[in-house]
């Protein structure tokens, strides 16, 4: 076998595919590349692509991989990865569904059986769409505008290949994987395309006529994982179109749960997303996480900008571009392609995909009466400014429903003055709205915030009638950490009992992108004499009971990490306790724009609030 050693670091300007480079004339892939005119591959770095393999120096040919000792070594490593693999839980909006794209002519039951055996939930084929058992069949979209990233080395001597495959039939997955490679040319074309527009990468699965391989083995070898909210045709097709997907060679190791996302002050953005940036967004960080240690390569506009051999890669973004990730596994002394993500798009021209913030006017509109700076409790003089609330009232109306809104800000920042537009909008819709400030962490640790929330509710309960509100129809609401406060106030009677009230006085709760489990939230601080274990008592997730009022629980598409899962888990706990609960997913909003949308003339979130408040 001829080996090509890569000495030193390649030039910064060279491109990256993560494909393996070797010059053996035994390699059908490279020989066929030469025949197509790619003479630039010979003996130097590929123009438009570079291969960085810091922990190995060569790669075998597919025929060499079929030798018994190599098949055995790969099999043993696969078994070891299966033992070591960490289960990666989804904390975000999407579930991870494994899909295969195939042109195989077989009955739907046969294809579905192969898919189930390969742990795939979706089959893209020419078959009639719909479910076959638990497998969803879909037709590949004609207008997808995607690029097929799959590549298998085509043997120049098919008969020799079949003989070699038969010898390796004890290790069928390893033998089939011997010809699975990454195509430098295809990845270079993709990098060039995504530098100008969003283009989804996916992979087809083919079954070679070698007399050994089965459809199940082929389906397990190369898959396209699609990140979608539910296993429904519309959700799957939309996620595929948006590039919420990654290509994986799952025959090496199950890649399910792979994460590649960007996060900043606005929220979390998944692969395929255009990432909102700018002054409000603050610093943007990219994170990738895999289930076993791998060679992780972060690639921007075709150039490798960071590599680690680990389960996690983190990178602080300095420049716009199309960022994607490749994960390679070191097995039997060579790197094999494992995961290829779709890109995250930062900056121009992808900013056009983002809807700009539309901050509502804060001037008082006609038909709304505002009373500002009402003291709702007494206390330390230094806290006087935080012990006040603003009232926004439908002018000239009586017996209207009332909503008390607690602002967000991680319990450490924020003020009622930032939510004037929300108060105005709800008052215009006929809801008397009270927005209190409250003492903030870290100077004031829990339960100071809850004590203020209870005091504000007590003031509203005892005084709102003289302002035209109905004390028998008071709702509590909050966004982010404010959602935590509203939920806990309605579930834990301790806070209102101080005022001779109980949560039964709360007609309903609207909690938007709230925090329901504070046990692992660094910003959430208890008073000094309380043990850390009491964070569970401060978590609404663990205070659910069947006497709770109605709940509207919302989360959004680009919410903060863990908040979508917390919303789903909290709503599930409420429903399990037979609490009247509605869970609402708000698309096309991030954590900040979600609450801004509640103050818009019309939005899905506003419509849901107005429908909920009776």
C-alpha positions in Angstrom: 0.0 0.0 0.0 1.3 3.4 -0.9 0.9 6.1 1.8 0.9 9.9 1.6 2.1 11.6 4.8 0.8 15.0 5.6 3.6 17.0 7.2 3.0 20.2 9.1 0.0 22.4 8.9 -1.7 23.3 5.6 -2.0 26.9 4.5 -4.8 28.9 6.3 -6.4 29.7 2.9 -6.8 26.0 1.9 -10.2 24.4 1.9 -11.4 21.5 4.0 -13.6 18.5 3.4 -12.4 16.1 6.1 -12.2 13.5 3.4 -9.3 11.0 3.5 -6.4 11.6 1.1 -4.2 8.8 -0.1 -2.4 8.1 -3.4 -2.6 4.4 -3.7 -3.4 3.3 -7.2 -5.5 0.6 -5.6 -8.1 3.2 -4.8 -10.9 3.1 -7.4 -12.3 6.4 -6.1 -9.1 8.4 -6.8 -8.5 6.6 -10.1 -12.0 7.5 -11.2 -11.4 11.1 -10.1 -8.4 11.2 -12.3 -10.4 10.0 -15.2 -12.9 12.8 -14.6 -10.0 15.2 -15.1 -9.2 16.0 -11.4 -5.5 15.8 -11.9 -5.1 18.4 -9.3 -5.7 15.6 -6.7 -2.4 14.0 -7.6 0.3 14.5 -5.0 -0.8 17.8 -3.4 -3.6 19.4 -1.4 -6.9 19.5 -3.2 -7.8 22.9 -4.5 -11.0 23.9 -2.6 -10.5 21.1 -0.1 -7.9 20.1 2.5 -7.7 17.1 4.7 -6.5 17.5 8.3 -5.7 14.2 10.0 -3.5 15.0 12.9 -3.8 11.7 14.6 -3.1 9.3 11.7 -1.0 9.3 8.6 -2.7 7.1 6.0 -5.9 5.5 4.9 -6.6 2.0 3.5 -8.2 1.1 0.3 -11.7 -0.5 0.5 -10.2 -3.8 -0.6 -7.7 -3.6 2.3 -10.4 -2.9 4.7 -12.0 -6.2 3.7 -9.1 -8.2 5.1 -10.0 -10.3 8.0 -7.8 -8.6 10.6 -9.2 -5.2 9.7 -12.8 -6.3 9.8 -12.2 -7.8 13.2 -10.6 -4.7 14.5 -13.4 -2.4 13.3 -16.0 -4.8 14.7 -14.3 -4.7 18.1 -14.1 -0.9 18.1 -17.8 -0.7 17.2 -18.7 -2.9 20.1 -16.6 -0.7 22.4 -18.3 2.5 21.2 -21.6 0.9 21.8 -20.6 0.3 25.5 -19.1 3.8 25.9 -21.8 5.8 24.0 -23.5 8.5 26.1 -27.3 9.0 25.5 -27.7 12.6 24.5 -31.0 13.9 25.7 -32.8 16.5 23.6 -33.4 19.8 25.5 -34.4 21.8 22.5 -37.5 22.1 20.2 -36.8 19.1 18.0 -36.7 15.3 18.2 -34.1 13.4 16.2 -35.7 11.2 13.5 -33.6 8.8 11.4 -34.5 8.8 7.7 -33.4 6.8 4.6 -33.6 8.0 1.0 -33.9 5.0 -1.3 -34.7 4.1 -4.9 -35.1 0.5 -4.0 -38.0 -1.3 -5.7 -39.7 -3.3 -3.0 -43.1 -3.4 -1.3 -43.9 -0.9 1.4 -44.0 -3.6 4.1 -40.6 -4.9 3.1 -39.1 -1.4 3.1 -40.7 -0.7 6.4 -39.3 -3.9 7.9 -35.8 -3.0 6.8 -36.2 0.5 8.2 -37.4 -0.8 11.6 -34.5 -3.2 11.7 -32.1 -0.3 11.0 -33.8 2.0 13.6 -35.1 4.3 10.9 -38.5 6.0 11.3 -38.8 7.6 7.9 -38.4 6.3 4.3 -38.2 8.7 1.4 -39.1 6.7 -1.7 -41.5 6.6 -4.7 -44.0 4.7 -2.6 -47.4 6.1 -1.7 -46.9 8.5 1.3 -48.3 7.6 4.7 -47.6 5.3 7.6 -46.7 1.6 7.2 -46.8 0.6 10.9 -44.6 3.0 12.7 -42.6 4.1 9.6 -43.6 7.3 7.8 -43.2 7.1 4.0 -42.7 10.3 2.1 -41.8 11.2 -1.5 -38.6 13.3 -1.9 -39.6 16.9 -2.5 -39.0 18.0 -6.0 -38.1 21.6 -5.1 -35.8 20.8 -2.2 -32.8 22.4 -3.8 -30.5 20.1 -1.9 -27.2 18.2 -2.5 -26.7 14.5 -2.0 -23.6 14.0 0.2 -23.5 10.2 0.1 -20.6 8.4 -1.6 -19.6 4.8 -2.0 -16.4 3.7 -3.8 -17.4 1.9 -7.0 -15.1 -1.1 -7.4 -13.3 -1.4 -10.8 -13.4 -5.2 -10.5 -17.0 -6.1 -9.3 -16.3 -9.8 -9.3 -13.3 -9.4 -7.1 -15.3 -7.2 -4.8 -18.1 -9.7 -4.5 -15.6 -12.4 -3.6 -14.0 -10.2 -1.0 -17.4 -9.3 0.4 -18.4 -13.0 0.7 -15.3 -13.7 2.8 -16.3 -10.9 5.1 -19.9 -12.0 5.6 -19.3 -12.6 9.3 -18.9 -8.9 9.6 -21.6 -7.6 7.3 -21.8 -4.0 8.5 -18.0 -3.6 8.6 -17.7 -5.1 5.1 -20.4 -2.8 3.7 -18.8 0.1 5.3 -15.5 -0.6 3.7 -16.6 1.3 0.6 -18.3 4.2 2.4 -16.2 7.3 2.0 -16.6 11.1 1.9 -16.3 12.8 -1.5 -14.0 15.8 -1.5 -15.5 17.0 -4.7 -19.1 16.9 -3.4 -18.2 18.6 -0.2 -16.2 21.3 -2.0 -19.2 22.0 -4.3 -21.5 22.1 -1.2 -19.2 24.6 0.6 -19.2 26.8 -2.5 -23.0 26.7 -2.7 -23.7 27.4 0.9 -21.4 30.4 0.8 -24.1 32.1 -1.2 -27.4 30.5 -0.2 -28.8 27.9 2.1 -28.6 24.4 0.6 -29.7 21.3 2.5 -27.3 18.4 2.6 -28.7 14.9 2.7 -27.7 11.3 1.8 -29.2 8.6 -0.3 -28.8 4.9 0.5 -28.1 2.4 -2.2 -28.0 -1.4 -2.1 -25.1 -2.8 -4.2 -25.4 -6.0 -6.2 -22.7 -7.9 -4.3 -24.8 -10.9 -3.2 -24.0 -10.3 0.4 -25.3 -6.9 1.6 -28.9 -6.6 2.8 -31.3 -3.7 2.6 -31.1 -3.4 6.4 -27.3 -3.1 6.4 -27.5 -0.4 3.7 -30.2 1.5 5.6 -28.1 1.3 8.8 -24.9 2.4 6.9 -25.9 5.9 5.7 -28.8 7.9 7.1 -30.2 11.4 7.2 -31.2 12.5 10.7 -34.0 15.0 10.5 -34.7 17.3 13.5 -38.4 17.9 13.7 -41.0 18.5 16.4 -43.2 15.5 15.6 -43.2 12.5 13.2 -45.7 14.2 10.9 -45.3 14.7 7.1 -45.5 18.5 7.3 -43.0 18.8 10.2 -40.5 16.4 8.5 -40.7 18.1 5.1 -40.4 21.6 6.5 -37.4 20.6 8.7 -35.7 19.0 5.7 -36.3 22.1 3.6 -34.9 24.3 6.3 -31.8 22.1 6.7 -32.6 20.9 10.2 -30.8 17.7 9.4 -27.4 15.9 9.4 -25.9 13.0 7.5 -24.5 10.1 9.6 -22.8 6.8 9.0 -24.6 5.1 11.9 -23.0 1.7 11.1 -19.9 3.0 13.0 -21.8 4.3 16.0 -25.3 5.6 16.7 -25.2 9.3 16.2 -28.7 10.0 17.6 -28.8 13.1 19.8 -25.9 14.9 18.0 -26.2 18.6 18.6 -24.8 21.5 16.5 -26.2 24.9 17.5 -25.4 28.6 18.1 -26.6 30.5 21.1 -26.6 34.1 22.2 -28.8 36.5 24.2 -31.7 36.0 21.8 -31.9 32.2 21.9 -30.6 28.9 20.5 -30.4 28.3 16.7 -30.2 24.8 15.3 -28.3 23.6 12.2 -30.0 25.0 9.1 -31.0 28.2 10.8 -30.0 31.8 10.0 -28.6 33.0 13.3 -29.8 36.4 14.6 -26.8 38.5 15.6 -26.1 42.2 16.4 -25.8 44.3 19.5 -28.9 42.9 21.2 -27.7 39.3 20.5 -24.3 39.9 22.2 -21.7 37.2 21.8 -22.6 34.2 19.7 -21.1 30.8 20.6 -21.3 27.6 18.5 -21.4 24.2 20.3 -21.2 20.7 18.9 -21.8 17.6 21.0 -21.4 13.9 20.1 -22.0 10.7 22.0 -18.4 9.3 21.8 -15.0 11.1 21.5 -14.4 12.0 17.8 -12.3 14.3 15.7 -14.6 17.3 15.5 -13.9 19.8 12.7 -15.6 23.2 12.6 -15.6 24.5 9.0 -16.4 28.0 7.9 -16.9 28.7 4.2 -15.0 25.6 3.4 -12.0 26.2 5.7 -11.3 24.3 8.9 -11.1 26.9 11.7 -11.1 24.6 14.8 -10.4 20.9 15.5 -10.7 19.0 18.8 -10.6 15.3 19.6 -13.4 15.2 22.1 -17.1 14.9 22.6 -17.7 18.6 22.6 -16.4 21.6 20.5 -17.1 25.2 21.5 -16.3 28.3 19.4 -16.9 32.0 19.9 -18.0 33.5 16.5 -15.9 36.3 15.2 -16.9 36.5 11.6 -20.0 35.8 9.5 -20.2 32.8 7.3 -21.7 29.3 6.7 -20.5 27.1 9.6 -20.8 23.4 9.5 -19.3 20.5 11.4 -17.7 17.1 10.5 -17.1 14.3 13.0 -14.6 11.6 12.2 -13.9 8.4 14.1 -10.5 6.9 14.5 -10.9 3.2 14.0 -8.2 0.6 13.2 -5.6 3.3 12.7 -7.5 5.4 10.2 -10.2 8.1 10.2 -13.6 7.2 9.0 -16.4 9.7 8.2 -19.2 9.7 10.8 -21.3 12.9 10.9 -21.7 15.8 8.5 -24.0 18.6 9.8 -25.9 21.1 7.8 -24.7 24.6 8.3 -25.5 27.4 10.7 -25.7 30.7 8.7 -24.4 33.9 10.3 -24.6 37.3 8.6 -25.2 38.3 5.0 -26.8 37.1 2.8 -28.7 34.9 5.2 -29.9 37.8 7.4 -32.7 38.2 4.8 -34.3 35.0 6.2 -34.7 36.7 9.6 -37.7 38.8 10.5 -36.5 42.1 12.1 -37.7 43.1 15.5 -40.8 45.3 15.4 -40.8 47.0 18.8 -44.2 48.5 19.5 -44.7 52.1 20.4 -44.7 52.9 24.1 -46.9 56.0 24.0 -50.3 55.5 25.6 -52.9 54.7 22.9 -56.4 56.0 22.8 -58.8 54.1 25.1 -56.1 53.2 27.6 -55.6 54.8 31.0 -52.3 54.3 32.8 -51.5 54.7 36.5 -47.8 54.5 37.2 -45.6 54.0 40.2 -48.2 52.6 42.6 -46.6 51.3 45.8 -47.8 47.7 46.5 -45.8 47.0 49.7 -43.5 48.7 52.2 -40.0 47.6 53.0 -36.4 48.8 53.0 -36.3 52.3 51.6 -33.6 51.3 49.1 -36.1 48.8 47.6 -38.8 51.4 47.2 -38.4 51.6 43.4 -38.8 47.9 43.0 -41.9 47.8 45.2 -44.1 49.6 42.7 -46.4 48.6 39.9 -47.9 50.2 36.8 -51.6 49.7 35.9 -52.8 49.7 32.3 -56.6 49.9 32.1 -59.3 49.8 29.4 -60.7 53.3 29.7 -64.3 53.6 31.0 -64.9 49.9 31.5 -65.7 47.9 34.6 -65.6 44.3 35.7 -62.9 43.5 33.1 -60.5 40.6 33.5 -57.2 41.3 35.2 -53.7 40.1 34.4 -50.7 40.5 36.7 -47.5 40.1 34.6 -44.0 39.4 36.1 -41.1 40.4 33.9 -38.1 38.2 33.0 -34.4 38.8 33.3 -33.0 35.7 35.1 -34.2 37.1 38.4 -31.2 39.5 38.2 -32.2 42.2 35.7 -35.3 43.8 34.3 -38.0 46.3 35.4 -41.7 47.0 34.8 -40.7 50.1 32.7 -39.5 47.7 29.9 -43.1 46.3 29.4 -45.1 49.4 28.7 -46.0 48.2 25.2 -47.4 44.9 26.6 -49.5 46.7 29.2 -50.9 49.0 26.5 -51.7 46.2 24.1 -53.5 44.1 26.7 -55.5 47.1 27.9 -56.5 47.9 24.4 -57.9 44.3 24.2 -60.0 44.9 27.3 -57.7 43.4 30.0 -56.6 45.4 33.1 -52.9 44.7 33.3 -50.7 45.2 36.4 -46.9 45.0 35.9 -44.9 45.1 39.1 -41.2 45.4 39.6 -39.6 43.2 42.3 -36.3 42.9 44.1 -33.5 41.3 42.1 -30.8 38.7 42.7 -28.0 38.4 43.8 -28.5 41.2 46.4 -31.9 39.7 47.2 -32.0 35.9 47.2 -35.0 33.6 46.8 -37.7 33.8 48.2 -37.5 37.7 48.0 -38.8 37.7 44.5 -41.7 35.4 45.4 -42.5 37.5 48.5 -42.8 40.6 46.2 -44.9 38.7 43.7 -47.3 37.7 46.5 -47.5 41.3 47.8 -48.2 42.6 44.3 -51.0 40.1 43.8 -52.5 40.9 47.2 -52.5 44.7 46.3 -54.2 43.9 43.0 -56.7 41.6 44.6 -57.8 44.2 47.2 -57.7 47.3 45.0 -58.3 46.4 41.4 -62.1 46.7 41.7 -61.8 50.5 42.2 -59.9 50.7 38.9 -62.6 48.7 37.0 -61.1 45.3 37.3 -62.9 42.1 38.4 -61.1 40.6 41.5 -62.8 37.3 40.7 -61.0 37.1 37.3 -57.3 37.7 38.1 -54.8 35.9 36.0 -51.0 35.8 36.7 -48.5 35.7 33.9 -44.8 35.9 33.3 -42.0 35.5 30.8 -38.8 33.5 31.4 -37.9 33.9 35.1 -41.2 35.7 35.4 -42.9 32.5 34.2 -41.3 30.7 37.0 -42.7 33.2 39.5 -46.2 33.2 38.2 -46.2 29.4 38.1 -44.9 29.0 41.6 -47.3 31.6 43.0 -50.2 29.5 41.6 -48.8 26.2 42.9 -47.3 26.8 46.3 -49.8 28.3 48.8 -47.1 29.4 51.1 -46.6 32.8 49.5 -50.2 34.0 49.4 -51.2 32.6 52.8 -49.3 35.4 54.4 -52.0 37.7 53.1 -54.9 35.5 53.9 -55.2 34.4 50.3 -54.6 31.2 48.5 -54.0 30.2 44.9 -57.7 29.5 44.3 -58.0 33.3 43.9 -55.9 32.9 40.7 -58.2 32.3 37.7 -55.4 31.1 35.4 -51.7 31.2 34.6 -50.0 32.3 31.3 -46.4 31.3 31.5 -44.2 32.1 28.5 -40.8 30.4 28.0 -40.6 29.9 31.8 -38.1 28.1 34.0 -39.8 25.3 35.9 -36.8 23.4 37.4 -34.2 25.7 39.0 -32.0 23.1 40.6 -29.3 23.5 38.0 -29.7 27.3 37.3 -26.5 29.1 38.5 -28.3 32.4 38.6 -30.9 31.2 41.0 -29.7 31.8 44.5 -31.3 30.8 47.8 -30.9 32.6 51.1 -27.7 31.7 52.9 -29.3 29.4 55.5 -31.2 27.2 53.0 -29.6 24.1 51.6 -29.2 23.7 47.9 -31.6 20.8 48.0 -34.4 23.3 48.6 -34.1 24.5 45.0 -36.5 21.6 44.3 -39.1 23.2 46.5 -38.6 26.4 44.5 -39.2 24.6 41.2 -42.8 24.6 39.9 -42.1 21.3 38.2 -42.1 19.6 41.6 -45.0 21.5 43.1 -47.7 20.4 40.7 -51.0 19.3 42.2 -54.6 18.7 41.0 -56.0 21.9 42.7 -54.0 24.2 40.4 -55.7 26.7 38.2 -55.8 26.5 34.4 -52.4 26.9 32.6 -51.3 28.2 29.3 -47.6 27.1 28.8 -45.7 28.4 25.8 -42.2 28.0 24.3 -40.8 29.3 21.0 -38.7 28.0 18.1 -35.4 29.7 19.1 -35.8 29.5 22.8 -33.0 29.3 25.3 -31.4 25.9 25.8 -33.5 23.5 28.0 -36.6 25.8 28.1 -38.5 23.9 25.3 -38.0 20.6 27.2 -38.9 22.2 30.5 -42.1 23.5 29.0 -43.1 20.1 27.6 -42.2 18.4 30.9 -44.1 21.0 33.0 -47.2 20.8 30.8 -47.1 17.0 30.9 -46.9 17.0 34.8 -49.9 19.4 34.9 -51.9 17.2 32.6 -51.0 14.1 34.6 -52.5 15.9 37.6 -55.6 16.6 35.6 -55.0 20.3 35.5 -56.6 22.1 32.5 -53.4 22.8 30.5 -52.6 24.0 27.0 -49.1 23.7 25.6 -48.4 26.2 22.8 -45.4 26.2 20.5 -44.7 29.6 19.0 -42.8 29.4 15.6 -40.4 31.9 14.1 -39.7 33.7 17.4 -36.7 33.7 19.7 -36.7 34.1 23.5 -36.7 37.9 23.3 -38.9 38.4 20.2 -41.5 36.1 21.7 -42.5 38.5 24.4 -42.3 41.4 22.0 -44.8 39.6 19.8 -47.3 39.5 22.6 -47.5 43.3 22.3 -48.0 43.3 18.5 -51.3 44.1 16.8 -51.7 40.4 16.0 -49.6 37.3 16.7 -50.1 33.7 17.6 -49.0 34.3 21.2 -51.3 37.3 21.6 -54.2 35.4 20.1 -53.6 32.6 22.6 -53.5 34.9 25.6 -56.7 36.7 24.6 -58.4 33.4 24.1 -57.2 32.1 27.4 -58.2 35.2 29.5 -61.9 35.0 29.9 
